[in-house]
């Protein structure tokens, strides 16, 4: 481990490529599992969050998501929890869509995607001290245009939309 901080863990590996070349400074980010949810209201609106991302100094429209510890809670419970905390919406039923990787060349985590239809607003957000999140409802019919216009540009959110929307009842 070259960096072992609660918010960032990095290990340095020594690997041998198939051609015999050795790379002794291959860095791997050890990241937690992610629960990502595609929440849709009965009015066919998707519940998005808009938040600032410091690494690129900009605001992004994303689906609700968050990290979790699989020894403490299931991916499904984490997805439902993140939706409620970030948006105040409740998913009464969720359907697991798939598990995928964002960047397996450098990161260790998996993204667990769930679909929730007929989500309902039951309260206010319950944000962490580090979060400042605006809730945005976007009609399903407008989402593809927003991706092509660059308004929705986060890879995990785009993948989740393309994977989850065909499964909507």
C-alpha positions as CSV (number, residue, x, y, z in Angstrom):
1,X,0.0,0.0,0.0
2,X,1.4,3.4,-1.0
3,X,-1.6,5.4,0.3
4,X,-3.9,4.1,3.0
5,X,-6.3,6.9,3.9
6,X,-10.0,6.4,4.7
7,X,-11.0,8.3,1.6
8,X,-8.3,7.0,-0.8
9,X,-6.4,3.7,-0.9
10,X,-3.8,3.0,-3.5
11,X,-1.5,-0.1,-3.9
12,X,1.5,-0.4,-6.1
13,X,1.8,-3.7,-7.9
14,X,4.6,-5.3,-9.8
15,X,3.3,-7.2,-12.8
16,X,4.8,-9.2,-15.6
17,X,3.1,-8.8,-19.0
18,X,2.6,-11.7,-21.4
19,X,5.6,-10.5,-23.4
20,X,7.8,-10.8,-20.3
21,X,8.2,-7.1,-19.6
22,X,8.0,-6.2,-16.0
23,X,6.1,-3.1,-14.7
24,X,7.0,-2.4,-11.1
25,X,4.9,0.7,-10.7
26,X,1.4,-0.3,-11.6
27,X,-0.9,1.7,-9.4
28,X,-4.4,0.3,-8.4
29,X,-7.1,2.3,-6.6
30,X,-8.9,0.2,-4.0
31,X,-12.4,1.6,-4.1
32,X,-15.6,0.6,-2.3
33,X,-18.6,-1.1,-3.9
34,X,-21.1,1.3,-5.4
35,X,-24.9,1.0,-5.3
36,X,-26.5,3.0,-8.2
37,X,-30.3,3.3,-8.6
38,X,-32.4,4.4,-11.6
39,X,-35.5,5.8,-9.9
40,X,-38.6,6.6,-12.0
41,X,-41.8,8.2,-10.7
42,X,-45.3,7.2,-11.8
43,X,-45.3,10.3,-14.1
44,X,-42.3,8.7,-16.0
45,X,-39.8,11.2,-14.6
46,X,-36.3,10.1,-13.5
47,X,-35.1,11.4,-10.2
48,X,-31.6,12.7,-10.7
49,X,-29.2,14.6,-8.4
50,X,-27.1,17.5,-9.5
51,X,-23.9,18.0,-7.5
52,X,-20.4,19.6,-7.7
53,X,-17.5,17.3,-8.4
54,X,-14.3,18.8,-7.2
55,X,-11.8,16.8,-9.4
56,X,-13.1,18.5,-12.5
57,X,-14.5,21.6,-10.9
58,X,-18.0,21.3,-12.4
59,X,-21.6,20.3,-11.6
60,X,-23.0,17.0,-12.9
61,X,-26.4,15.5,-13.3
62,X,-26.2,11.9,-12.0
63,X,-28.4,9.1,-10.7
64,X,-28.4,8.7,-7.0
65,X,-25.6,6.4,-5.8
66,X,-23.1,5.8,-3.0
67,X,-20.6,3.4,-1.7
68,X,-21.3,0.6,0.8
69,X,-19.6,-2.1,2.7
70,X,-21.0,-5.5,1.6
71,X,-20.2,-7.0,5.0
72,X,-22.6,-4.4,6.6
73,X,-25.5,-4.2,4.1
74,X,-26.6,-5.6,0.8
75,X,-26.3,-3.6,-2.5
76,X,-30.1,-3.4,-2.7
77,X,-30.5,-1.9,0.8
78,X,-27.6,0.5,0.0
79,X,-29.3,1.6,-3.2
80,X,-32.7,2.2,-1.5
81,X,-30.9,4.1,1.4
82,X,-28.9,6.3,-1.0
83,X,-32.0,7.2,-2.9
84,X,-33.8,8.3,0.2
85,X,-30.9,10.1,1.8
86,X,-30.0,12.0,-1.4
87,X,-33.5,12.8,-2.7
88,X,-36.2,12.1,-0.1
89,X,-37.7,9.6,-2.5
90,X,-38.7,6.1,-1.5
91,X,-38.2,3.0,-3.6
92,X,-40.8,0.5,-2.5
93,X,-39.6,-2.2,-4.8
94,X,-36.3,-2.5,-6.7
95,X,-35.2,-4.8,-9.4
96,X,-31.5,-5.7,-9.8
97,X,-30.4,-4.9,-13.3
98,X,-26.7,-5.9,-13.4
99,X,-23.3,-5.4,-11.9
100,X,-20.7,-3.7,-13.9
101,X,-17.2,-2.1,-13.6
102,X,-16.4,1.5,-14.3
103,X,-12.6,1.3,-14.8
104,X,-11.2,-2.2,-14.2
105,X,-7.8,-1.2,-15.5
106,X,-7.1,0.9,-12.4
107,X,-10.0,0.5,-9.9
108,X,-11.2,-2.5,-7.9
109,X,-14.9,-1.6,-7.3
110,X,-18.1,-2.9,-8.9
111,X,-21.2,-0.9,-9.5
112,X,-24.5,-2.6,-8.6
113,X,-27.4,-1.2,-10.6
114,X,-31.0,-1.3,-9.5
115,X,-34.2,-0.1,-11.2
116,X,-37.0,1.4,-9.1
117,X,-40.3,2.3,-10.6
118,X,-43.1,4.4,-9.1
119,X,-40.8,6.0,-6.5
120,X,-42.6,8.5,-4.2
121,X,-41.4,11.6,-2.4
122,X,-41.7,10.9,1.4
123,X,-39.6,13.5,3.0
124,X,-36.6,15.7,2.8
125,X,-33.0,14.9,1.9
126,X,-30.7,13.6,4.7
127,X,-27.3,14.6,3.3
128,X,-23.8,13.9,4.7
129,X,-21.9,17.0,5.7
130,X,-19.8,16.8,2.5
131,X,-22.9,16.7,0.2
132,X,-24.8,19.5,-1.4
133,X,-27.3,18.0,-3.8
134,X,-30.1,19.4,-5.9
135,X,-32.8,17.0,-6.9
136,X,-33.9,17.2,-10.5
137,X,-36.8,15.4,-12.2
138,X,-36.3,14.8,-16.0
139,X,-39.0,13.1,-18.1
140,X,-37.8,9.8,-19.5
141,X,-38.6,11.0,-23.0
142,X,-36.0,13.8,-22.7
143,X,-33.1,11.8,-21.3
144,X,-31.5,10.7,-24.5
145,X,-31.4,14.3,-25.8
146,X,-29.7,15.4,-22.6
147,X,-27.0,12.7,-23.0
148,X,-26.3,13.8,-26.6
149,X,-26.3,17.5,-25.6
150,X,-23.7,16.7,-22.9
151,X,-26.0,17.7,-20.0
152,X,-25.8,14.2,-18.7
153,X,-22.2,13.1,-19.1
154,X,-21.1,10.8,-16.2
155,X,-20.3,7.3,-17.6
156,X,-21.9,5.3,-14.8
157,X,-25.2,7.3,-15.1
158,X,-25.2,6.9,-18.9
159,X,-24.5,3.2,-18.7
160,X,-27.3,2.8,-16.1
161,X,-29.8,4.6,-18.3
162,X,-29.0,2.5,-21.3
163,X,-29.1,-0.7,-19.3
164,X,-32.1,0.1,-17.1
165,X,-34.6,2.0,-19.3
166,X,-35.4,-0.9,-21.6
167,X,-36.6,-2.8,-18.5
168,X,-39.2,-0.2,-17.5
169,X,-42.7,-1.5,-17.4
